[in-house]
Amino acid sequence: MLACLIFKDFYVEVAALSSPSLALSLPSLVVLDDAVTPHVLGGGSEARAAGVSPDITELEARALYSDGVFCTLPQSVIDDAQTNILECLDRFSPSIEVLGPSCYLVDLGISSDTKTHSLAKKLISAFAPQHHISVGLSAVRFVAKVAATKSARSTYTFLAIGEERAFLSRQRITCLPVDAETLRRLDLLGIETLGDLTLLLPERLVDLFGASGNLMASLARGEDSSLMVAEAIEAPLEVSGNFDFPEEDGSVLLNEFTVAVESLCQQLTAQHRLATRMTLELHLHAHPTTKAHISFASPMNQPKRMLTLLQERLPQIELSAPVTGYRIALEGFVEAFARQMGFESLLSPTGEKWRGIQRIVDRLCARCETTSLMQVVWDEPTCRVPERRGHLQDLGSENGRRGLYLPHPAQVAPDASGFPRLVRTRSGWQPVDMVMEAWDIEEDWWTPRPISRHYYRVVLRNGAVMRLFRDPRRGQWYHQNR
């Protein structure tokens, strides 16, 4: 489930927060950027009613609304406000895409309607009273954004699977991400709503508008396979130091590293996080830098245990010259990674302590996970198997024929040859590690409703096996699992 958050009065609210004296003038407030030639960033309700719109110059705004209260908002203040928003959203999901300073897309990774309603209310209350946001929730990216645009301040609109097309049919074509010339041509054709657009054949739209016609037809039907571009995971915690003179005494090095590791662990504790890997980088006198990577069997923030592992590893490092400096980094934070993998139920709701952390590690070891997202590598071998073994078994029947189960719509990003490359699951987009089988089904071709499907049996990066198929007539992907 995706949530789109729109801060409709973002610049006005940020200006009021930075200067409380402006709070009494919100309706008439006009916020300007700090450029050499100031332009309007946003305005209050009275300013908008007077015709003040973003991107016009200050002179144009004053000519339209001479009674307005004009203020300048430095870019640094905007950056700080956006950072605070991202830190707040990070408590709900690690998958966040910034569509603009006042618009964010969040992958909540849930499918229950009850939980979706509860999270929507929590999102709104998390930013109140400083910000009054509008939220749209849908499994489809485009639908979520349109729903947020249509929602009033401090409210949300939730569209369950299957409700997208009916909702979109009532919306004006101005919500489409197309240029003004395309909107003008649609208006000349008498197309006012997305429902009107769906009455045209997709082939006709392609003839009239080219590639954008195909995009408009898909969006009007509530189909949007574009991927989220999530924000990068924050940089690892690190500390570095230099020696006054080149040092080669192991005890002196270990004492220096002890202080550094304890400092890093204090930061972990303050952020309620655990680390899964340590990187030790040693700068040698007149020689290339050497590195050592230490993976922990279990996520932790215990300095004593980390130092024990570091002490065991130091004798294995061949020092070709004395040490002049060092860098120690901790990475692979488990909280965001566990949420991305769908293990949120195993985490403490308060974030102060971890419950069942070993179960998370066991599952990841069983899957032999190696992911670049969190730069975590599990080096220790294990004989454990995933708990949901049935999900990984073949779905074929005893007589050798393939059992067909009720298909469900799926979001799949294919490669250039049409094979699945990325599949959207409840925990986010998962890469396809391997296509185990591919076959076609052509049945009932002599009837008015023939069946034509391109099947793929794939293994995802998280270890799950899925049976996908594409209906070439509809251009839609489905999955058929138990």
Summary of the structure (lengths in Angstrom):
residues: 482
radius of gyration: 27.5
end to end distance: 20.5
largest distance: 86.0
contacts: 1401
relative contact order: 0.07
helix: 35%
strand: 29%
